[in-house]
Each structure stands twice: as structure tokens, then as C-alpha cells.
Amino acid sequence: QVKKAVEALVAFSRRKAKGDALLLNECESVHLLVTVWKVPQVAKVIRIPLPHGIRPETADICLFTKDEPNLSAEQTENLYKKLLIQNGIRSISQIISYKTLKKEYKMFEAKRRLLNRFDLFLSDDRIRRLLPSHLGKHFYEKKKAPLSVNLKAKNLAKELEKHIQGTTLPVNSKGCCYTARIGHTGMKVDEILENILAAAKVIDNKLPKKWKNVKILHLKTLKSVALPIYTANISNLDE
């Protein structure tokens, strides 16, 4: 059932792209929509590691780092650039120290440009709590809140890859439908399928009230209708 839905979405997206030559090389994101029976009381972000990366090779990724004592902002950024290269990490496009963020991205327009420039933001977990007040609500509204990473991890490449390759399902207490990016139409059908099954396992584990709380799962791209891939029995609903 899931495979049929993925095949239909990919075929639909490619058919639309053929009609518009400009879109031929553009990949559309594939999203998993999770509708729950009971809205959780506490908001949380569920991290979902995926077997296949969902970002094109050309994706731009920004890393915010803490300020190192006795170093200028530039020296701090160079220090972390070297650290990434030593660990064989070449997928990060830019490093911005906390000092630079406060100084150069104070104005709303600068923040907006920063938000639009990158596909993904990562943050040194030691400054995660300081970021919301500096970045502003737009980062969070656009679902681009920085994911915190441990830059002291023994295997740094694995730590970063886990976040770059994975996805998140933000769950809030305001509504019953949540969305996770699960792939793109440039991927193979089987890769998207494996990502969906991996995500379902995590949702079963991490969603408040677990799988019993899942009412419907849909798949969709930005321009397609939502295709249902799972509907729960009414008996799953507690009294």
C-alpha cells in the first residue's frame, strides 16, 4: 500500500515536471502527515534517523557554534572548520559563531536572508538555549529551528550525519496533524519506502501514547493531494 502511494506521488511529480522544463531538475519534498486521535498536552520534537539521506547533495547546511574563550569570532569559526575537515565532514556550508550571529544578524532583514539561504541549521548543544531569542520566531514557524548536535562527540562524523540524514516530527499541543519530511522525488521509490517504514517504527516508540494514538498517515508532496497509507481501526481509540 505504501509503495503504491510512493510510486503514484513520484510519477505525478515527474509528469508535472515534464510540463515545465524549468522544474525538470527540481526535486519535490515528500512529506509524511501524521494525524493523531488525542492531542498531546506537551509539545516535543521527535527525531527520526533515516536509512537514506533526504537532502540533495547540493543542500546548504549552517552550523552555529559556541564562542571559544580568548579567540575572535573568525578564529573560532576557523577552529571548527579545521575540526570538521579532520573528521572528513564536508557537507557543512558555513560555520557561524555565536558572537557573529549576535553582531551581524541583529536586524530582521539579515535574519530573513539567513533563514532563506540554508536548507538546514545545526547548533552546538552548548548554546542551544541561547538561540531562540536571537533567531526570532520565523525560524521556528518555518520549521527550520536548529537541531542541536554534540561537537564533543567521539565520532563527530556519525553524530552530524545522524542529524543531516534524519528528519524531525514536531508534535505540538495546538492541533492533531503533524508533518515530517521523509524524502524527495529524486530518490528511488524503495529508498522513500524504507524511510517511511523507519519513521513509522520511531513514531510507534516516541509519539505520546505510541502507535495507539495514530489515526491516519498520509503521504504528499507540496503540489499533490494527500494519499492515505494507513487508517487505524476505531477500536484503537481509548474510551
Disulfide bonds with the S-S distance in Angstrom:
none
